[in-house]
Amino acid sequence: MATIEHNLVRATVIPEIVRILCHYYNISEDVALKRFYESATGANFADDETGLYGQSALHVAGLFIKEQDGDIDLSRL
């Protein structure tokens, strides 16, 4: 049952993560979603063992940006 709940949480958070990434990188939703799913952050988000599914969209997007760029440019948020 927990896995189903985690999947529901992820399903509601992913669109917000994608929106943040679209804005930050000025890319389409398709590109943002693909980049996220192909990243280590995306893999960790999908793994119930990490607990990352319980974090906010902004936190997860921030982890992705740090993974990709090494730092966050706050002027782009």
N, C-alpha and C positions, 0 to 999 in steps of 0.2 A: 504493500500500500504506500509506503514512503516514497518509492520510486515514482509512482504515478503522481503523487503530490509534488515531488521535485520537478518532474517534467512539466507540470502545470505552471509552476513558478517560473521555470526557464522560458516557457512559451509566452508568458506575460512580460518578462524582463527583456528578452532578446529584441523586440521591436524598438524599445527605448535605447538599448545599447547601439543598435544600428542607426537610429536617428542622431545620436551624439556623434558617432563616427562619420556619418554623412556630413554633418555640419563642420566638424573639426578638420576633415581632410578634403572637403568640397568634392565628394564622390557620390555616385548613385547608391541607392539601397542595395542593388544586386552586388555591386563591387564591395561595399562595406560588409555585407553578410558573408560573401565568399572569403574575404580577407580574415574576418573574425573566425569563421569555422576552420580555416586552415592554420590558425595560430595556436601557439602553446596555451594562450589564455583561453581560447575557445575550447580546446581539449580539456583544460582544467575545469572550465565552467560546466562541461558535459559530464564530468566525473563526479558522481555522488560522494565519493570518499573525500574530496577536497573541501566540501562545504561551500564552495564558491557560489553555488546556485542561490544561497541565502543572502548574498551581498546585493547592494543596490546597483542599478544600471550604471550610475556615474562611477562607482568604485571599480566595477568590472571594465568599463570603457577606459578608465585611467590606467588600469593594469595593462590593457592592450596597447595603449598609446606608449606607455613606458617600455613595453616589450619591443615595439616597432621602432621608436625614436630615441629611447634612452632617457627622455625627459618630457615633460608636458609644457607646451607653450600656452600659458594661461590666456594670452590675448586671442587665441583661436577658439576658446570655449564660449 
